[in-house]
Every structure is written in C-alpha cells, then in structure tokens.
C-alpha cells in the first residue's frame, strides 16, 4: 500500500510512488526558456492539472505558489493598493476572509499576521518581507520531500548566494538578508572566498558566479534563469510520467511567464531602478529574482 504520509495541515510530504500521468504529460506543450510567448495560460494549465492529478499531488503543485501568496498577504496587511498577484493559491477575497478567520490560512501565515499586527518581529533586524519569506521557507521544508524539497532547498541556496554576492559587491549591510539557518547561509555570512567556500556543496555555484561576472544585466539574469531551468531538468533525469515532471513543468511555466512579461527596454529600466535603490531599501532575495 502506498505510504500516504501527511502533515497535520494535510499537506502531502511526498508524491505517491508509482503514480503516472501519461496522457497529461504527453499533452503538455513544449516550453523553452528562449521563447517569447507562453504556450498556455495559467488557468488553462491549472485546469488540466485539476482534472488529471490526484488531489494529494495537486496539493503539492499548489505549494509552488506560496511565495505569491506571501506577497499578497503582506500587501493586505500593509493596506497597499498595488495590483493583486494572480498566481497565488488564495484570491483576494479568500485572503481577506483568512485574516478575519486565521484558521483558514496556513499556520505560518497566522504567526506572521500576529507578529506584524503586534509589531513584535519574529526575527528582529530582518525586514517583514524576509521574515515572511523565512517562515514560508520553513513551512515548505517541513511539508515537502523528494523533488519539491530539493527544489526549494536549491532555490534558497541560490537566493542566499545572490544576496551575499550583492552585499559584498555593493558593501551593503548583511544583517537580516539571508534566509534560513544551514551550511550555505553560515558560509555566506562568514567566508571571504570568491565561492564562499561552498563549491563542493553547491555544484551550480561556479556557473552562478560566472553569470554574476557578466557586464550586461539582462544576460546575467538570463544565465541565472538557465541555471534554475537546468536544475529542474537534472532533478527529473530519471522521471518521465510522474508528478515530478508535472511539478517541474509548473516551475518552468512560472519562470517563462516572468520573462515573457519583460521586453528588453522594460527589463533594463527595472534592473536599473533596482540597483539605484540598493543602498536605500535593499532586500534580497526578492529584488534580484527576475528569473
């Protein structure tokens, strides 16, 4: 019998072994990082997933959208009028209801809401954005195994290295900028080596540092996106019709969606604006995550 291990909040910790999605995966259109148009919209993609995936696998897929939910949650708490991100699990109405009835939201969101409203930081010296990012990352680490656990670990390491590199490059304050407590964050805080002493632990690091040395910022961000894209392919080397392939496809869709919204002129303006703000309200990993 399959091992249906779940956490207290109902999130499946790993995909069911042996479940295959031949027709779903065979029917998904190809994607390449270089293409300028998405092959299908997110509602179209999610409709296919909702019709084809086992409910527990669909729950896993929806975990990928928690970062968008985090940003939307902070917008509501700050009472900002900015546009709602459509890629989250929760609509504006659902999130607003969740703030009235916190049991409707994940436990880490309830903890953050209380800390924010009482002005008692979970981690003093860290921005509210980064506190929420850290709580969300811890939640994902607790509620995933296998493919998604590896992906979220990799993404955390990559973003922390990007943050550490920019802190070093622009002589910025380091306090509160690194997310999580692990070997990579500790090395990023303390090491003065070019590779932060992490080349053996992080195989992608050499390519990342090479990308960061490029002069053209859009090419730099494209190279970072390629590292992420290739990592998804590496994780799925021996997967063909399993949920891992579906999860990888969804991650790639999100990356491609980001890039198709940026033409060269807009991208240059956005990156230039971010650099101009570095010394004022520098917050990574959010700001340097164009890919």
C-alpha positions as CSV (number, residue, x, y, z in Angstrom):
1,X,0.0,0.0,0.0
2,X,1.4,3.5,-0.8
3,X,2.9,5.5,2.0
4,X,0.4,8.3,2.3
5,X,2.3,10.4,4.9
6,X,0.8,13.8,5.6
7,X,1.5,16.6,8.0
8,X,-1.1,17.9,10.5
9,X,-2.2,20.6,8.0
10,X,-3.0,18.0,5.3
11,X,0.0,18.7,3.0
12,X,1.4,15.6,1.5
13,X,5.1,15.2,2.3
14,X,5.9,13.3,-0.9
15,X,4.3,12.0,-4.1
16,X,2.7,8.6,-4.1
17,X,5.2,6.1,-5.6
18,X,4.2,4.5,-8.9
19,X,1.6,7.0,-10.0
20,X,2.0,8.1,-13.6
21,X,0.3,10.7,-15.7
22,X,1.0,9.5,-19.3
23,X,-1.8,11.5,-21.0
24,X,-1.3,14.7,-19.1
25,X,2.4,14.9,-19.6
26,X,2.3,13.8,-23.2
27,X,-0.3,16.5,-23.9
28,X,1.6,19.4,-22.3
29,X,3.1,21.7,-25.0
30,X,6.9,22.1,-25.1
31,X,8.5,25.1,-23.5
32,X,11.9,26.7,-23.9
33,X,13.4,29.5,-21.9
34,X,14.1,31.4,-25.1
35,X,10.6,31.5,-26.4
36,X,8.7,34.8,-26.2
37,X,5.2,33.5,-25.7
38,X,3.6,31.1,-23.2
39,X,2.1,28.0,-24.8
40,X,-0.9,28.2,-22.5
41,X,-2.3,30.4,-19.8
42,X,-2.1,29.6,-16.1
43,X,-5.9,28.9,-15.8
44,X,-5.6,26.5,-18.7
45,X,-2.7,24.7,-17.2
46,X,-4.2,24.5,-13.7
47,X,-7.5,23.3,-15.2
48,X,-5.6,20.4,-16.8
49,X,-3.8,19.7,-13.5
50,X,-7.0,19.8,-11.5
51,X,-8.6,17.3,-13.9
52,X,-5.7,14.9,-14.1
53,X,-3.8,15.0,-10.8
54,X,-4.6,13.0,-7.7
55,X,-5.8,15.5,-5.0
56,X,-2.6,15.0,-3.0
57,X,-0.4,15.7,-6.0
58,X,-2.5,18.7,-6.8
59,X,-1.9,19.9,-3.3
60,X,1.8,19.6,-3.9
61,X,1.6,21.6,-7.1
62,X,-0.2,24.4,-5.3
63,X,2.6,24.7,-2.7
64,X,4.7,26.2,-5.6
65,X,2.5,29.3,-5.5
66,X,3.0,30.1,-1.8
67,X,5.6,32.9,-2.5
68,X,2.9,34.8,-4.4
69,X,0.5,34.3,-1.5
70,X,3.1,35.7,0.9
71,X,3.5,38.9,-1.2
72,X,-0.3,39.2,-1.4
73,X,-0.6,38.7,2.4
74,X,1.9,41.5,3.1
75,X,0.0,43.8,0.7
76,X,-3.2,43.3,2.6
77,X,-1.6,43.8,6.0
78,X,0.0,47.0,4.8
79,X,-3.2,48.0,3.1
80,X,-1.4,48.7,-0.1
81,X,-3.4,49.5,-3.3
82,X,-1.0,47.6,-5.6
83,X,-2.2,45.0,-8.0
84,X,-3.0,41.6,-6.7
85,X,-0.7,38.8,-7.9
86,X,-2.9,36.3,-9.7
87,X,-0.6,33.3,-9.3
88,X,-1.3,32.6,-5.6
89,X,-3.5,29.9,-4.1
90,X,-5.7,32.4,-2.4
91,X,-7.9,35.0,-4.1
92,X,-8.1,38.5,-2.6
93,X,-11.5,37.6,-1.1
94,X,-10.1,34.3,0.4
95,X,-7.1,36.0,1.8
96,X,-9.3,38.8,3.4
97,X,-11.5,36.1,4.9
98,X,-8.5,34.3,6.2
99,X,-7.3,37.5,8.0
100,X,-10.7,37.5,9.7
101,X,-10.7,33.8,10.4
102,X,-7.0,32.9,10.6
103,X,-7.7,29.2,10.8
104,X,-8.3,29.3,7.1
105,X,-4.6,30.2,6.5
106,X,-1.5,28.1,6.9
107,X,-0.1,28.3,10.5
108,X,3.0,30.3,9.4
109,X,0.8,33.0,7.9
110,X,-1.2,33.2,11.2
111,X,2.1,33.5,13.1
112,X,3.3,36.3,10.8
113,X,0.0,38.1,10.9
114,X,0.1,38.2,14.7
115,X,3.7,39.3,14.8
116,X,3.1,42.1,12.2
117,X,0.0,43.4,13.8
118,X,1.6,43.4,17.3
119,X,4.8,44.9,15.9
120,X,6.8,42.1,17.5
121,X,9.2,40.7,14.8
122,X,9.8,37.0,14.7
123,X,13.4,37.8,13.9
124,X,14.4,41.4,14.9
125,X,16.7,43.1,12.5
126,X,15.0,41.4,9.5
127,X,12.6,43.1,7.1
128,X,9.0,42.0,7.2
129,X,9.4,40.7,3.7
130,X,12.3,38.5,4.7
131,X,10.7,37.3,7.9
132,X,7.7,36.1,5.9
133,X,10.0,34.6,3.3
134,X,11.8,32.7,6.1
135,X,8.6,31.5,7.7
136,X,7.3,30.3,4.3
137,X,10.6,28.6,3.5
138,X,10.5,26.7,6.8
139,X,6.9,25.7,6.1
140,X,7.9,24.3,2.7
141,X,10.8,22.4,4.2
142,X,8.6,20.8,6.8
143,X,5.9,19.9,4.3
144,X,7.8,18.5,1.3
145,X,10.1,15.6,0.5
146,X,11.7,14.5,-2.8
147,X,11.6,16.8,-5.8
148,X,10.0,19.8,-4.2
149,X,12.1,19.6,-1.1
150,X,15.2,19.5,-3.3
151,X,14.0,22.4,-5.4
152,X,13.1,24.7,-2.5
153,X,16.5,23.9,-0.9
154,X,18.3,24.7,-4.1
155,X,16.3,27.9,-4.6
156,X,17.0,29.0,-1.1
157,X,20.8,28.4,-1.5
158,X,20.8,30.2,-4.8
159,X,19.0,33.3,-3.5
160,X,21.2,33.5,-0.4
161,X,24.3,33.3,-2.6
162,X,22.9,36.1,-4.7
163,X,22.2,38.2,-1.6
164,X,25.7,37.5,-0.2
165,X,27.3,38.4,-3.5
166,X,25.4,41.7,-3.7
167,X,26.2,42.5,-0.1
168,X,29.8,42.0,-0.9
169,X,29.8,43.8,-4.2
170,X,28.0,46.9,-3.0
171,X,29.2,47.0,0.6
172,X,25.7,46.6,1.9
173,X,24.7,45.7,5.5
174,X,24.3,42.0,5.8
175,X,22.0,41.7,8.8
176,X,18.7,40.1,8.1
177,X,19.4,39.5,4.4
178,X,20.0,35.7,4.4
179,X,17.0,33.3,4.8
180,X,17.3,30.2,6.9
181,X,20.0,28.5,9.0
182,X,22.1,26.0,7.2
183,X,25.7,25.4,6.0
184,X,25.2,27.6,3.0
185,X,23.9,30.6,4.9
186,X,26.6,30.3,7.5
187,X,29.3,30.2,4.9
188,X,27.8,33.1,3.1
189,X,27.9,35.2,6.3
190,X,31.4,34.4,7.3
191,X,33.5,33.4,4.2
192,X,35.6,35.9,2.2
193,X,36.4,33.4,-0.5
194,X,35.2,34.0,-4.0
195,X,33.0,30.9,-3.8
196,X,32.1,31.4,-0.2
197,X,33.8,28.0,0.4
198,X,30.8,26.3,-1.0
199,X,32.0,25.0,-4.3
200,X,31.9,21.3,-3.1
201,X,28.5,21.6,-1.6
202,X,26.8,23.6,-4.4
203,X,27.6,22.2,-7.9
204,X,25.9,25.1,-9.6
205,X,28.0,27.7,-7.8
206,X,30.7,28.1,-10.4
207,X,28.2,28.8,-13.2
208,X,26.4,31.2,-10.9
209,X,29.5,33.2,-10.1
210,X,30.4,33.2,-13.8
211,X,27.0,34.6,-14.6
212,X,27.3,37.3,-11.9
213,X,30.6,38.5,-13.6
214,X,28.8,39.3,-16.8
215,X,28.5,43.1,-17.6
216,X,25.1,43.1,-19.2
217,X,22.5,42.7,-16.5
218,X,19.8,41.1,-18.6
219,X,22.3,38.5,-19.8
220,X,23.3,37.9,-16.2
221,X,19.7,37.3,-15.2
222,X,19.1,35.1,-18.2
223,X,22.1,33.0,-17.2
224,X,20.7,32.6,-13.7
225,X,17.4,31.6,-15.1
226,X,19.2,29.0,-17.2
227,X,20.8,27.6,-14.1
228,X,17.4,27.1,-12.5
229,X,15.9,25.7,-15.6
230,X,18.7,23.1,-16.0
231,X,18.5,22.2,-12.3
232,X,14.8,21.2,-12.9
233,X,15.9,19.0,-15.8
234,X,18.6,17.4,-13.6
235,X,16.2,16.6,-10.9
236,X,13.9,14.9,-13.4
237,X,16.6,13.0,-15.3
238,X,15.1,9.6,-14.4
239,X,11.4,10.7,-14.2
240,X,9.2,10.5,-17.3
241,X,5.5,10.5,-16.5
242,X,5.5,11.1,-12.8
243,X,4.2,14.0,-10.7
244,X,7.8,15.3,-10.5
245,X,7.7,16.1,-14.2
246,X,4.4,18.0,-13.7
247,X,5.9,20.0,-10.9
248,X,9.0,20.8,-12.9
249,X,6.8,21.9,-15.8
250,X,4.8,24.2,-13.5
251,X,8.1,25.8,-12.1
252,X,9.3,26.4,-15.7
253,X,5.9,27.9,-16.6
254,X,6.3,30.5,-13.8
255,X,9.9,31.3,-14.9
256,X,8.8,31.7,-18.5
257,X,5.8,33.8,-17.5
258,X,8.2,36.2,-15.8
259,X,10.4,36.6,-18.8
260,X,7.7,36.9,-21.4
261,X,6.5,40.0,-19.4
262,X,9.8,41.7,-19.7
263,X,10.9,43.1,-23.1
264,X,14.5,44.4,-23.3
265,X,13.7,48.1,-22.6
266,X,11.4,47.4,-19.7
267,X,13.9,44.9,-18.2
268,X,16.8,47.4,-18.4
269,X,14.6,50.1,-16.7
270,X,13.6,47.7,-14.0
271,X,17.1,46.4,-13.2
272,X,18.5,49.9,-13.3
273,X,15.8,51.0,-10.9
274,X,16.6,48.2,-8.5
275,X,20.3,49.0,-8.5
276,X,19.6,52.6,-7.8
277,X,17.6,51.6,-4.7
278,X,20.2,49.1,-3.4
279,X,21.6,51.4,-0.7
280,X,18.2,52.6,0.3
281,X,15.9,49.7,0.8
282,X,17.9,46.7,-0.3
283,X,16.1,43.5,0.2
284,X,17.2,40.2,-1.3
285,X,16.3,37.6,-2.4
286,X,13.1,39.3,-3.7
287,X,14.6,42.2,-5.7
288,X,17.2,40.2,-7.7
289,X,14.8,37.4,-8.7
290,X,13.9,38.5,-12.2
291,X,14.3,34.9,-13.5
